Amino acid sequence: VLGFFATGNGTNDIKGNYGILDQRLAIAWIKANINAFGGDPDEITLFGQSAGAQSTALHYMTSEMQSFFKRAIIQSAPMTVPF
């Protein structure tokens, strides 16, 4: 909902990566509800291209997210992603 909202780097500014948190909630919703659409909750694949590749890589490298999907396709990942 808030995207990648931030107001600055000061002590009174709003910081956060709400876009990633929104994505995490969406992935959790898919995991919980994919059966209703004929999908398999144990066969979820994330895909991201360009900026989406960075998001996909962040989810892939976060241990809390490992139970939400089985595999990830990272197309045009940035050089900062260690492989």
ZAMARGU-4260 file (C-alpha; in steps of 0.2 Angstrom, whole numbers, plus 5000, padded with zeros to 4 digits):
<rodrens>
0) 5000/5000/5000 | 5014/5012/5005 | 5026/5006/4992 | 5044/5011/4995 | 5039/5026/5006
5) 5052/5036/5015 | 5053/5055/5020 | 5072/5056/5022 | 5087/5051/5033 | 5084/5062/5048
10) 5079/5056/5066 | 5061/5062/5064 | 5059/5055/5046 | 5049/5040/5041 | 5060/5025/5036
15) 5056/5008/5030 | 5055/4997/5015 | 5036/4995/5015 | 5036/4989/4997 | 5045/4973/5002
20) 5034/4971/5017 | 5019/4973/5005 | 5026/4960/4994 | 5029/4948/5008 | 5011/4950/5013
25) 5005/4946/4995 | 5016/4931/4994 | 5009/4925/5011 | 4992/4928/5004 | 4996/4918/4989
30) 5003/4903/4999 | 4987/4903/5010 | 4974/4904/4996 | 4982/4897/4980 | 4972/4880/4983
35) 4956/4890/4979 | 4963/4894/4962 | 4969/4876/4958 | 4987/4880/4963 | 4999/4870/4973
40) 5005/4879/4989 | 5021/4869/4989 | 5026/4873/4971 | 5026/4892/4971 | 5039/4901/4960
45) 5044/4919/4962 | 5049/4929/4946 | 5057/4946/4945 | 5065/4956/4931 | 5075/4971/4933
50) 5069/4980/4949 | 5058/4965/4952 | 5074/4954/4951 | 5081/4964/4966 | 5064/4961/4976
55) 5064/4943/4971 | 5082/4941/4977 | 5079/4949/4993 | 5064/4937/4997 | 5075/4922/4991
60) 5089/4927/5003 | 5077/4930/5018 | 5076/4915/5029 | 5058/4920/5035 | 5052/4918/5017
65) 5059/4901/5013 | 5043/4892/5018 | 5032/4903/5006 | 5040/4898/4989 | 5050/4884/4982
70) 5060/4892/4969 | 5064/4909/4961 | 5069/4916/4944 | 5079/4931/4945 | 5081/4939/4928
75) 5094/4953/4926 | 5099/4953/4944 | 5110/4967/4950 | 5129/4964/4952 | 5126/4966/4971
80) 5117/4950/4973 | 5130/4936/4978 | 5129/4920/4968
</rodrens>
